[in-house]
Amino acid sequence: MTLETEVQSLRQVPMFREVDSARLKLLAFTSERVHFSADQRFFDRGDAADAAYLILEGQAAVTLEGAQGPIRLAVLGANALVGEMGILADQPRSATVTAVVPTTALRIDRRVFLELLSQFPQIAIAVMRELAHRLELTNQQLAQVQAR
């Protein structure tokens, strides 16, 4: 895949739409396109948060190990960012992420991700909105469990 194709893929992601082409080229150049087969793990809970992943194609499940087995928290698709929470919190991974189907993602190194957030407030705001949205969904799920 060419650098220009990578930039076009990044341009499709809402949080990167306002970023100029030169910066997107740099992001594409410094990031690694990775492929996961179905059931292959991006990372496990407890792993070091060394990168964020931007899903370009496919789906990934976010799970936690529960008393009766894995609990699926979410399934994320194209243009979703995963793995950013550990970077932002400077903590190990809080969940396991596994490809549901063959999935292609852009692996964004921790240092590059943090630099992006510092240079582009609009990306930082988009990440915060996404995290707030996920927190709200989690709160709703907890409320539903409590009501049972």
VMD Tcl script that builds the backbone (N, CA, C; Angstrom):
set m [mol new atoms 444]
animate dup $m
set s [atomselect $m all]
$s set {name element resname resid chain x y z} {
  {N N MET 1 A 0.851 -1.178 0.000}
  {CA C MET 1 A 0.000 0.000 0.000}
  {C C MET 1 A 0.893 1.236 0.000}
  {N N THR 2 A 0.524 2.215 -0.794}
  {CA C THR 2 A 1.343 3.418 -0.914}
  {C C THR 2 A 1.064 4.391 0.228}
  {N N LEU 3 A 1.980 5.331 0.390}
  {CA C LEU 3 A 1.826 6.351 1.414}
  {C C LEU 3 A 0.560 7.167 1.170}
  {N N GLU 4 A 0.285 7.466 -0.092}
  {CA C GLU 4 A -0.924 8.240 -0.436}
  {C C GLU 4 A -2.193 7.476 -0.072}
  {N N THR 5 A -2.180 6.175 -0.273}
  {CA C THR 5 A -3.344 5.358 0.095}
  {C C THR 5 A -3.535 5.378 1.606}
  {N N GLU 6 A -2.429 5.292 2.344}
  {CA C GLU 6 A -2.492 5.368 3.803}
  {C C GLU 6 A -3.103 6.705 4.239}
  {N N VAL 7 A -2.661 7.786 3.606}
  {CA C VAL 7 A -3.182 9.127 3.944}
  {C C VAL 7 A -4.677 9.182 3.658}
  {N N GLN 8 A -5.111 8.607 2.544}
  {CA C GLN 8 A -6.540 8.592 2.222}
  {C C GLN 8 A -7.326 7.791 3.253}
  {N N SER 9 A -6.756 6.693 3.728}
  {CA C SER 9 A -7.413 5.906 4.784}
  {C C SER 9 A -7.547 6.736 6.053}
  {N N LEU 10 A -6.473 7.432 6.423}
  {CA C LEU 10 A -6.515 8.263 7.628}
  {C C LEU 10 A -7.515 9.400 7.484}
  {N N ARG 11 A -7.627 9.963 6.305}
  {CA C ARG 11 A -8.545 11.079 6.064}
  {C C ARG 11 A -9.996 10.655 6.282}
  {N N GLN 12 A -10.294 9.356 6.162}
  {CA C GLN 12 A -11.660 8.853 6.365}
  {C C GLN 12 A -12.047 8.810 7.843}
  {N N VAL 13 A -11.044 8.874 8.709}
  {CA C VAL 13 A -11.291 8.804 10.147}
  {C C VAL 13 A -11.682 10.192 10.644}
  {N N PRO 14 A -12.858 10.326 11.259}
  {CA C PRO 14 A -13.332 11.653 11.668}
  {C C PRO 14 A -12.321 12.472 12.461}
  {N N MET 15 A -11.581 11.846 13.388}
  {CA C MET 15 A -10.676 12.642 14.217}
  {C C MET 15 A -9.467 13.177 13.451}
  {N N PHE 16 A -9.199 12.635 12.256}
  {CA C PHE 16 A -8.056 13.088 11.469}
  {C C PHE 16 A -8.440 13.978 10.291}
  {N N ARG 17 A -9.709 14.255 10.100}
  {CA C ARG 17 A -10.157 15.025 8.923}
  {C C ARG 17 A -9.569 16.419 8.851}
  {N N GLU 18 A -9.338 17.042 9.996}
  {CA C GLU 18 A -8.829 18.416 10.021}
  {C C GLU 18 A -7.306 18.504 9.967}
  {N N VAL 19 A -6.641 17.371 10.033}
  {CA C VAL 19 A -5.180 17.360 10.036}
  {C C VAL 19 A -4.671 17.515 8.605}
  {N N ASP 20 A -3.666 18.371 8.427}
  {CA C ASP 20 A -3.155 18.627 7.075}
  {C C ASP 20 A -2.449 17.387 6.519}
  {N N SER 21 A -2.370 17.327 5.202}
  {CA C SER 21 A -1.826 16.152 4.512}
  {C C SER 21 A -0.389 15.840 4.903}
  {N N ALA 22 A 0.422 16.862 5.124}
  {CA C ALA 22 A 1.821 16.629 5.497}
  {C C ALA 22 A 1.902 15.876 6.823}
  {N N ARG 23 A 1.068 16.261 7.786}
  {CA C ARG 23 A 1.069 15.577 9.089}
  {C C ARG 23 A 0.530 14.157 8.960}
  {N N LEU 24 A -0.492 13.975 8.110}
  {CA C LEU 24 A -1.021 12.626 7.907}
  {C C LEU 24 A 0.016 11.732 7.236}
  {N N LYS 25 A 0.796 12.290 6.320}
  {CA C LYS 25 A 1.867 11.514 5.698}
  {C C LYS 25 A 2.882 11.090 6.749}
  {N N LEU 26 A 3.219 12.002 7.642}
  {CA C LEU 26 A 4.162 11.679 8.712}
  {C C LEU 26 A 3.593 10.588 9.619}
  {N N LEU 27 A 2.310 10.700 9.949}
  {CA C LEU 27 A 1.665 9.683 10.779}
  {C C LEU 27 A 1.684 8.327 10.075}
  {N N ALA 28 A 1.317 8.324 8.805}
  {CA C ALA 28 A 1.307 7.076 8.038}
  {C C ALA 28 A 2.715 6.485 7.937}
  {N N PHE 29 A 3.696 7.342 7.741}
  {CA C PHE 29 A 5.077 6.886 7.599}
  {C C PHE 29 A 5.617 6.307 8.908}
  {N N THR 30 A 5.254 6.914 10.034}
  {CA C THR 30 A 5.787 6.478 11.328}
  {C C THR 30 A 4.952 5.367 11.971}
  {N N SER 31 A 3.815 5.048 11.390}
  {CA C SER 31 A 2.952 3.991 11.932}
  {C C SER 31 A 3.097 2.734 11.087}
  {N N GLU 32 A 2.688 1.638 11.659}
  {CA C GLU 32 A 2.815 0.349 10.988}
  {C C GLU 32 A 1.423 -0.213 10.691}
  {N N ARG 33 A 1.208 -0.603 9.458}
  {CA C ARG 33 A -0.038 -1.280 9.091}
  {C C ARG 33 A 0.110 -2.736 9.510}
  {N N VAL 34 A -0.829 -3.212 10.337}
  {CA C VAL 34 A -0.763 -4.585 10.838}
  {C C VAL 34 A -2.048 -5.327 10.476}
  {N N HIS 35 A -1.898 -6.626 10.284}
  {CA C HIS 35 A -3.037 -7.471 9.912}
  {C C HIS 35 A -3.227 -8.525 10.990}
  {N N PHE 36 A -4.482 -8.725 11.374}
  {CA C PHE 36 A -4.834 -9.722 12.369}
  {C C PHE 36 A -5.813 -10.700 11.739}
  {N N SER 37 A -5.588 -11.984 11.965}
  {CA C SER 37 A -6.564 -12.974 11.510}
  {C C SER 37 A -7.677 -13.049 12.549}
  {N N ALA 38 A -8.794 -13.657 12.170}
  {CA C ALA 38 A -9.901 -13.811 13.121}
  {C C ALA 38 A -9.390 -14.544 14.362}
  {N N ASP 39 A -9.782 -14.057 15.524}
  {CA C ASP 39 A -9.403 -14.603 16.831}
  {C C ASP 39 A -7.965 -14.287 17.263}
  {N N GLN 40 A -7.234 -13.530 16.459}
  {CA C GLN 40 A -5.881 -13.133 16.859}
  {C C GLN 40 A -5.966 -11.902 17.751}
  {N N ARG 41 A -5.160 -11.884 18.802}
  {CA C ARG 41 A -5.213 -10.785 19.772}
  {C C ARG 41 A -4.340 -9.613 19.353}
  {N N PHE 42 A -4.888 -8.418 19.524}
  {CA C PHE 42 A -4.110 -7.187 19.396}
  {C C PHE 42 A -3.188 -7.109 20.610}
  {N N PHE 43 A -3.803 -7.323 21.790}
  {CA C PHE 43 A -3.072 -7.322 23.056}
  {C C PHE 43 A -3.958 -7.924 24.137}
  {N N ASP 44 A -3.321 -8.281 25.259}
  {CA C ASP 44 A -4.015 -8.863 26.404}
  {C C ASP 44 A -4.079 -7.867 27.549}
  {N N ARG 45 A -5.083 -8.042 28.393}
  {CA C ARG 45 A -5.175 -7.244 29.609}
  {C C ARG 45 A -3.880 -7.422 30.404}
  {N N GLY 46 A -3.335 -6.313 30.891}
  {CA C GLY 46 A -2.102 -6.353 31.658}
  {C C GLY 46 A -0.855 -6.079 30.844}
  {N N ASP 47 A -0.943 -6.187 29.518}
  {CA C ASP 47 A 0.210 -5.869 28.670}
  {C C ASP 47 A 0.563 -4.389 28.783}
  {N N ALA 48 A 1.797 -4.062 28.460}
  {CA C ALA 48 A 2.219 -2.658 28.433}
  {C C ALA 48 A 1.479 -1.918 27.322}
  {N N ALA 49 A 1.068 -0.695 27.605}
  {CA C ALA 49 A 0.350 0.138 26.615}
  {C C ALA 49 A 1.383 0.866 25.762}
  {N N ASP 50 A 1.885 0.171 24.753}
  {CA C ASP 50 A 2.959 0.705 23.930}
  {C C ASP 50 A 2.489 1.322 22.621}
  {N N ALA 51 A 1.194 1.159 22.302}
  {CA C ALA 51 A 0.674 1.685 21.039}
  {C C ALA 51 A -0.851 1.760 21.091}
  {N N ALA 52 A -1.388 2.607 20.235}
  {CA C ALA 52 A -2.832 2.639 19.982}
  {C C ALA 52 A -3.036 2.045 18.594}
  {N N TYR 53 A -4.213 1.518 18.348}
  {CA C TYR 53 A -4.520 0.921 17.056}
  {C C TYR 53 A -5.740 1.604 16.467}
  {N N LEU 54 A -5.628 1.991 15.221}
  {CA C LEU 54 A -6.739 2.553 14.486}
  {C C LEU 54 A -7.224 1.475 13.527}
  {N N ILE 55 A -8.445 0.990 13.738}
  {CA C ILE 55 A -8.975 -0.074 12.890}
  {C C ILE 55 A -9.340 0.525 11.536}
  {N N LEU 56 A -8.733 -0.006 10.488}
  {CA C LEU 56 A -9.011 0.455 9.128}
  {C C LEU 56 A -10.091 -0.403 8.476}
  {N N GLU 57 A -10.001 -1.712 8.674}
  {CA C GLU 57 A -10.988 -2.659 8.135}
  {C C GLU 57 A -11.152 -3.795 9.130}
  {N N GLY 58 A -12.366 -4.302 9.260}
  {CA C GLY 58 A -12.611 -5.433 10.138}
  {C C GLY 58 A -13.255 -5.018 11.440}
  {N N GLN 59 A -13.177 -5.907 12.423}
  {CA C GLN 59 A -13.782 -5.665 13.728}
  {C C GLN 59 A -12.919 -6.275 14.825}
  {N N ALA 60 A -12.966 -5.641 15.995}
  {CA C ALA 60 A -12.231 -6.150 17.150}
  {C C ALA 60 A -13.143 -6.138 18.362}
  {N N ALA 61 A -13.064 -7.204 19.150}
  {CA C ALA 61 A -13.856 -7.317 20.378}
  {C C ALA 61 A -12.999 -6.924 21.570}
  {N N VAL 62 A -13.609 -6.165 22.463}
  {CA C VAL 62 A -12.972 -5.759 23.719}
  {C C VAL 62 A -13.591 -6.616 24.812}
  {N N THR 63 A -12.752 -7.383 25.533}
  {CA C THR 63 A -13.281 -8.301 26.533}
  {C C THR 63 A -12.504 -8.211 27.853}
  {N N LEU 64 A -13.199 -8.615 28.903}
  {CA C LEU 64 A -12.607 -8.791 30.230}
  {C C LEU 64 A -12.908 -10.216 30.668}
  {N N GLU 65 A -12.044 -10.769 31.473}
  {CA C GLU 65 A -12.278 -12.115 31.996}
  {C C GLU 65 A -13.183 -12.005 33.217}
  {N N GLY 66 A -14.306 -12.688 33.173}
  {CA C GLY 66 A -15.250 -12.694 34.286}
  {C C GLY 66 A -15.243 -14.038 34.983}
  {N N ALA 67 A -16.047 -14.164 36.045}
  {CA C ALA 67 A -16.124 -15.409 36.814}
  {C C ALA 67 A -16.603 -16.583 35.959}
  {N N GLN 68 A -17.516 -16.311 35.010}
  {CA C GLN 68 A -18.037 -17.360 34.140}
  {C C GLN 68 A -17.403 -17.344 32.754}
  {N N GLY 69 A -16.273 -16.667 32.595}
  {CA C GLY 69 A -15.603 -16.612 31.295}
  {C C GLY 69 A -15.523 -15.185 30.777}
  {N N PRO 70 A -15.116 -15.022 29.519}
  {CA C PRO 70 A -14.937 -13.685 28.962}
  {C C PRO 70 A -16.253 -12.906 28.867}
  {N N ILE 71 A -16.177 -11.620 29.181}
  {CA C ILE 71 A -17.318 -10.712 29.053}
  {C C ILE 71 A -16.993 -9.743 27.927}
  {N N ARG 72 A -17.814 -9.741 26.893}
  {CA C ARG 72 A -17.595 -8.851 25.752}
  {C C ARG 72 A -18.155 -7.477 26.085}
  {N N LEU 73 A -17.275 -6.495 26.141}
  {CA C LEU 73 A -17.679 -5.123 26.458}
  {C C LEU 73 A -18.111 -4.349 25.228}
  {N N ALA 74 A -17.448 -4.613 24.103}
  {CA C ALA 74 A -17.753 -3.860 22.885}
  {C C ALA 74 A -17.165 -4.584 21.685}
  {N N VAL 75 A -17.733 -4.285 20.524}
  {CA C VAL 75 A -17.155 -4.684 19.246}
  {C C VAL 75 A -16.947 -3.398 18.469}
  {N N LEU 76 A -15.708 -3.156 18.074}
  {CA C LEU 76 A -15.345 -1.924 17.380}
  {C C LEU 76 A -15.044 -2.226 15.923}
  {N N GLY 77 A -15.424 -1.285 15.045}
  {CA C GLY 77 A -15.208 -1.476 13.621}
  {C C GLY 77 A -14.319 -0.411 13.022}
  {N N ALA 78 A -14.444 -0.253 11.716}
  {CA C ALA 78 A -13.605 0.682 10.965}
  {C C ALA 78 A -13.647 2.084 11.574}
  {N N ASN 79 A -12.497 2.717 11.605}
  {CA C ASN 79 A -12.282 4.078 12.117}
  {C C ASN 79 A -12.290 4.173 13.631}
  {N N ALA 80 A -12.384 3.043 14.329}
  {CA C ALA 80 A -12.357 3.065 15.791}
  {C C ALA 80 A -10.910 3.025 16.277}
  {N N LEU 81 A -10.684 3.719 17.359}
  {CA C LEU 81 A -9.379 3.741 18.002}
  {C C LEU 81 A -9.448 2.830 19.221}
  {N N VAL 82 A -8.440 1.998 19.401}
  {CA C VAL 82 A -8.404 1.085 20.537}
  {C C VAL 82 A -6.988 1.091 21.118}
  {N N GLY 83 A -6.906 0.964 22.425}
  {CA C GLY 83 A -5.612 0.929 23.080}
  {C C GLY 83 A -5.123 2.269 23.573}
  {N N GLU 84 A -5.921 3.297 23.345}
  {CA C GLU 84 A -5.505 4.649 23.749}
  {C C GLU 84 A -5.628 4.860 25.250}
  {N N MET 85 A -6.529 4.130 25.910}
  {CA C MET 85 A -6.759 4.355 27.339}
  {C C MET 85 A -5.507 4.083 28.164}
  {N N GLY 86 A -4.814 3.005 27.875}
  {CA C GLY 86 A -3.601 2.685 28.611}
  {C C GLY 86 A -2.518 3.732 28.418}
  {N N ILE 87 A -2.438 4.268 27.212}
  {CA C ILE 87 A -1.458 5.322 26.935}
  {C C ILE 87 A -1.803 6.571 27.732}
  {N N LEU 88 A -3.063 6.972 27.682}
  {CA C LEU 88 A -3.477 8.199 28.370}
  {C C LEU 88 A -3.361 8.065 29.887}
  {N N ALA 89 A -3.671 6.895 30.412}
  {CA C ALA 89 A -3.621 6.681 31.862}
  {C C ALA 89 A -2.223 6.268 32.340}
  {N N ASP 90 A -1.320 5.993 31.397}
  {CA C ASP 90 A 0.013 5.506 31.719}
  {C C ASP 90 A -0.081 4.262 32.600}
  {N N GLN 91 A -0.955 3.340 32.158}
  {CA C GLN 91 A -1.242 2.102 32.871}
  {C C GLN 91 A -1.182 0.925 31.902}
  {N N PRO 92 A -1.046 -0.293 32.415}
  {CA C PRO 92 A -1.133 -1.469 31.534}
  {C C PRO 92 A -2.523 -1.559 30.901}
  {N N ARG 93 A -2.638 -2.388 29.895}
  {CA C ARG 93 A -3.922 -2.578 29.194}
  {C C ARG 93 A -5.000 -2.996 30.182}
  {N N SER 94 A -6.182 -2.400 30.044}
  {CA C SER 94 A -7.276 -2.687 30.970}
  {C C SER 94 A -8.210 -3.779 30.461}
  {N N ALA 95 A -8.036 -4.184 29.212}
  {CA C ALA 95 A -8.891 -5.217 28.623}
  {C C ALA 95 A -8.099 -5.940 27.536}
  {N N THR 96 A -8.649 -7.043 27.083}
  {CA C THR 96 A -8.076 -7.792 25.966}
  {C C THR 96 A -8.825 -7.400 24.703}
  {N N VAL 97 A -8.097 -7.220 23.606}
  {CA C VAL 97 A -8.716 -6.880 22.328}
  {C C VAL 97 A -8.325 -7.945 21.315}
  {N N THR 98 A -9.349 -8.507 20.661}
  {CA C THR 98 A -9.169 -9.622 19.734}
  {C C THR 98 A -9.904 -9.335 18.431}
  {N N ALA 99 A -9.283 -9.659 17.318}
  {CA C ALA 99 A -9.950 -9.505 16.021}
  {C C ALA 99 A -11.118 -10.492 15.941}
  {N N VAL 100 A -12.278 -9.998 15.520}
  {CA C VAL 100 A -13.464 -10.844 15.352}
  {C C VAL 100 A -13.413 -11.511 13.983}
  {N N VAL 101 A -12.997 -10.750 12.993}
  {CA C VAL 101 A -12.836 -11.189 11.607}
  {C C VAL 101 A -11.440 -10.728 11.180}
  {N N PRO 102 A -10.943 -11.131 10.021}
  {CA C PRO 102 A -9.664 -10.579 9.573}
  {C C PRO 102 A -9.717 -9.047 9.620}
  {N N THR 103 A -8.729 -8.457 10.257}
  {CA C THR 103 A -8.763 -7.022 10.550}
  {C C THR 103 A -7.424 -6.380 10.212}
  {N N THR 104 A -7.507 -5.184 9.642}
  {CA C THR 104 A -6.321 -4.386 9.338}
  {C C THR 104 A -6.375 -3.145 10.201}
  {N N ALA 105 A -5.257 -2.831 10.836}
  {CA C ALA 105 A -5.197 -1.665 11.719}
  {C C ALA 105 A -3.875 -0.932 11.515}
  {N N LEU 106 A -3.881 0.311 11.897}
  {CA C LEU 106 A -2.667 1.108 11.893}
  {C C LEU 106 A -2.168 1.165 13.326}
  {N N ARG 107 A -0.969 0.665 13.562}
  {CA C ARG 107 A -0.375 0.660 14.902}
  {C C ARG 107 A 0.380 1.972 15.087}
  {N N ILE 108 A -0.120 2.794 16.015}
  {CA C ILE 108 A 0.464 4.110 16.268}
  {C C ILE 108 A 1.242 4.036 17.572}
  {N N ASP 109 A 2.550 4.173 17.476}
  {CA C ASP 109 A 3.425 4.100 18.636}
  {C C ASP 109 A 2.999 5.096 19.705}
  {N N ARG 110 A 3.179 4.729 20.936}
  {CA C ARG 110 A 2.808 5.554 22.097}
  {C C ARG 110 A 3.342 6.987 21.978}
  {N N ARG 111 A 4.616 7.120 21.663}
  {CA C ARG 111 A 5.243 8.442 21.563}
  {C C ARG 111 A 4.587 9.281 20.464}
  {N N VAL 112 A 4.342 8.667 19.311}
  {CA C VAL 112 A 3.704 9.363 18.189}
  {C C VAL 112 A 2.280 9.764 18.562}
  {N N PHE 113 A 1.557 8.869 19.223}
  {CA C PHE 113 A 0.182 9.155 19.633}
  {C C PHE 113 A 0.127 10.351 20.579}
  {N N LEU 114 A 0.997 10.358 21.589}
  {CA C LEU 114 A 1.013 11.471 22.541}
  {C C LEU 114 A 1.415 12.781 21.862}
  {N N GLU 115 A 2.340 12.702 20.919}
  {CA C GLU 115 A 2.741 13.897 20.181}
  {C C GLU 115 A 1.583 14.440 19.339}
  {N N LEU 116 A 0.832 13.534 18.719}
  {CA C LEU 116 A -0.349 13.944 17.938}
  {C C LEU 116 A -1.337 14.710 18.812}
  {N N LEU 117 A -1.598 14.176 19.997}
  {CA C LEU 117 A -2.552 14.824 20.898}
  {C C LEU 117 A -2.067 16.208 21.328}
  {N N SER 118 A -0.774 16.336 21.551}
  {CA C SER 118 A -0.258 17.635 21.997}
  {C C SER 118 A -0.239 18.659 20.872}
  {N N GLN 119 A -0.022 18.215 19.641}
  {CA C GLN 119 A 0.048 19.142 18.508}
  {C C GLN 119 A -1.311 19.486 17.917}
  {N N PHE 120 A -2.293 18.602 18.114}
  {CA C PHE 120 A -3.595 18.808 17.499}
  {C C PHE 120 A -4.705 18.713 18.533}
  {N N PRO 121 A -5.074 19.852 19.126}
  {CA C PRO 121 A -6.131 19.836 20.138}
  {C C PRO 121 A -7.430 19.210 19.636}
  {N N GLN 122 A -7.726 19.343 18.343}
  {CA C GLN 122 A -8.977 18.764 17.832}
  {C C GLN 122 A -8.954 17.239 17.910}
  {N N ILE 123 A -7.773 16.630 17.773}
  {CA C ILE 123 A -7.672 15.177 17.917}
  {C C ILE 123 A -7.845 14.807 19.390}
  {N N ALA 124 A -7.220 15.582 20.276}
  {CA C ALA 124 A -7.360 15.321 21.716}
  {C C ALA 124 A -8.829 15.417 22.131}
  {N N ILE 125 A -9.548 16.404 21.610}
  {CA C ILE 125 A -10.965 16.565 21.936}
  {C C ILE 125 A -11.768 15.394 21.390}
  {N N ALA 126 A -11.453 14.948 20.171}
  {CA C ALA 126 A -12.167 13.807 19.587}
  {C C ALA 126 A -11.936 12.543 20.423}
  {N N VAL 127 A -10.709 12.344 20.898}
  {CA C VAL 127 A -10.414 11.186 21.741}
  {C C VAL 127 A -11.182 11.287 23.053}
  {N N MET 128 A -11.207 12.480 23.652}
  {CA C MET 128 A -11.953 12.662 24.906}
  {C C MET 128 A -13.438 12.390 24.705}
  {N N ARG 129 A -13.993 12.851 23.592}
  {CA C ARG 129 A -15.416 12.599 23.309}
  {C C ARG 129 A -15.688 11.114 23.180}
  {N N GLU 130 A -14.802 10.410 22.494}
  {CA C GLU 130 A -14.977 8.970 22.326}
  {C C GLU 130 A -14.903 8.257 23.675}
  {N N LEU 131 A -13.956 8.652 24.519}
  {CA C LEU 131 A -13.847 8.039 25.844}
  {C C LEU 131 A -15.079 8.343 26.691}
  {N N ALA 132 A -15.580 9.570 26.605}
  {CA C ALA 132 A -16.794 9.928 27.353}
  {C C ALA 132 A -17.984 9.113 26.854}
  {N N HIS 133 A -18.058 8.905 25.546}
  {CA C HIS 133 A -19.140 8.099 24.966}
  {C C HIS 133 A -19.059 6.653 25.475}
  {N N ARG 134 A -17.859 6.100 25.490}
  {CA C ARG 134 A -17.683 4.732 25.991}
  {C C ARG 134 A -18.050 4.633 27.467}
  {N N LEU 135 A -17.688 5.636 28.256}
  {CA C LEU 135 A -18.038 5.643 29.673}
  {C C LEU 135 A -19.554 5.669 29.848}
  {N N GLU 136 A -20.232 6.472 29.054}
  {CA C GLU 136 A -21.696 6.534 29.127}
  {C C GLU 136 A -22.316 5.188 28.779}
  {N N LEU 137 A -21.816 4.531 27.747}
  {CA C LEU 137 A -22.332 3.206 27.390}
  {C C LEU 137 A -22.095 2.199 28.512}
  {N N THR 138 A -20.929 2.261 29.122}
  {CA C THR 138 A -20.625 1.373 30.246}
  {C C THR 138 A -21.576 1.637 31.408}
  {N N ASN 139 A -21.832 2.910 31.701}
  {CA C ASN 139 A -22.774 3.248 32.774}
  {C C ASN 139 A -24.164 2.690 32.480}
  {N N GLN 140 A -24.610 2.785 31.232}
  {CA C GLN 140 A -25.910 2.246 30.849}
  {C C GLN 140 A -25.945 0.733 31.027}
  {N N GLN 141 A -24.849 0.065 30.624}
  {CA C GLN 141 A -24.792 -1.389 30.781}
  {C C GLN 141 A -24.830 -1.783 32.255}
  {N N LEU 142 A -24.125 -1.050 33.097}
  {CA C LEU 142 A -24.147 -1.325 34.536}
  {C C LEU 142 A -25.537 -1.125 35.121}
  {N N ALA 143 A -26.205 -0.073 34.685}
  {CA C ALA 143 A -27.562 0.194 35.171}
  {C C ALA 143 A -28.505 -0.935 34.776}
  {N N GLN 144 A -28.344 -1.458 33.561}
  {CA C GLN 144 A -29.178 -2.567 33.107}
  {C C GLN 144 A -28.917 -3.824 33.926}
  {N N VAL 145 A -27.665 -4.089 34.237}
  {CA C VAL 145 A -27.318 -5.246 35.057}
  {C C VAL 145 A -27.900 -5.105 36.455}
  {N N GLN 146 A -27.836 -3.909 37.019}
  {CA C GLN 146 A -28.367 -3.645 38.366}
  {C C GLN 146 A -29.882 -3.836 38.409}
  {N N ALA 147 A -30.555 -3.510 37.288}
  {CA C ALA 147 A -32.017 -3.587 37.232}
  {C C ALA 147 A -32.507 -5.041 37.160}
  {N N ARG 148 A -31.659 -5.957 36.815}
  {CA C ARG 148 A -32.087 -7.369 36.660}
  {C C ARG 148 A -32.316 -8.050 37.971}
}
mol reanalyze $m
mol bondsrecalc $m
mol representation Tube
mol addrep $m
